[in-house]
Amino acid sequence: MSGRLWLKMGAAGGIMCIGGPALIYYVTPTEEELFKRYNPELQKRSLENRQKKQEDFDNFVGKLKEYSRSNKPIWEAAAEDEARTRATGIEEQQRITDEIQKRRDEIKRHSLNPN
């Protein structure tokens, strides 16, 4: 193989390795350009939901930071937190159910004894 062939292969490889990503970067629209292409209804909905999405993302990142502080892998810490949250939700639901039952019992007692 001659030096000329190696030079052509190197040039072609360089063009593909550098030119390909450069072309993708040049062709891909920015977020602002995509937003301008939305119809007005979608733009309005997007603006309304932007704050909520940002809050959700901030909560997600905060939880990831919290999970990463432990010595356990993030997926294990997330599973433990999910189980803890689920248990708290079940306890809250049970408390509400008990409260409703107490109210029903109280209503029954007052209806039987109108004193």
N, C-alpha and C positions, 0 to 999 in steps of 0.2 A: 504494500500500500504506500502510495506516494504521499508526500507532505501536502500536496495540493488537495487530496481527498480528505485528509485530516483537517485541513483548514476549512474546507466547505462544510464538513460535519460539525465542526466546532461553531462555525458561524450560524448554521441552521439551528443547532441546539440553543445557542445564545439568543437568537431571535425568538424561538419558541418559549424559552424559559422567562425571558424578560418581556417580550412583546405580548404574549398571551395574557398575563395578569394586567399589563398596562392597557390592553384593549378592553378587558372586562371592567377595569376601573373607569375608563373613558365612557363606555356604553351604559353603565349602571346609573339610573337616575338617583338623585338625592331624595331624602324624605320630603323636603319642601316641594320639589318638582312633582313627586307622586301626589302630595296633598293638593296641589293646584289642579291636578287632573281629575280629582274627585268631583262628582256632581255636588251642587250646593247642599242637598239633603245629607249626603254622607259627610261632607265637611262639618256641618252643624253637629251631627251625631258624634263625630270624632272629637270635636272640641268639647262636647259635653262629657264624654267618657274619659277624656285625657287625665283629669285630676284623679279619678278613681283608679285608673290603670297605674298611674304614678304611685299612688298610695299602696296598691297591691304589690307593686314591684319593690317599693321600699320595705314593706313588711317581709317580703320574701328574702331580700338581701339581709335584713336584720336577723331573721331566723337562721339563715345560713351562717352568719357570723357567730351567732349564739351556739349553733351546733359545732362549729369548728373550734370553739374554745375547749370543748371536752377532749379527752384523750381517745375517745371512741371514733370510729369512722362516722362520717356525716349521715349515712343512711341509717345506721343504728341509732344515733341520737335523734334523728327525725322520727323513726318508728317509736321510740320511747315517748317522745313528746306527743305524737299522735295518740298513743295509747292513754297517756295522761289526760289529754284533752277530751278523749272519748269518755273516760271514766268520770271526769268532771261534768260532762254533759249529761251522762246517765244519772249522776247524783242530783243534778239540778232538775232533771225531768222527774225523778222520783219525789223530790221535795215539792214540786208543783202539784204532782198527782196527790200527794198526801194532803196538801193544803186544800185542794178541791174537794177531797173526800171529807175533810173536817167541816168545810162549809156546807156540804150536802147534809151531813149529820146534824149540824146546827140548825139548818132550815127544817129538817124533819122534826127535831125536838121542839122548835117553836111552833110548828104547825100542829103538833099533837097537844102541846101545853100552851095555849095562847095567853099565858100570864105575863 
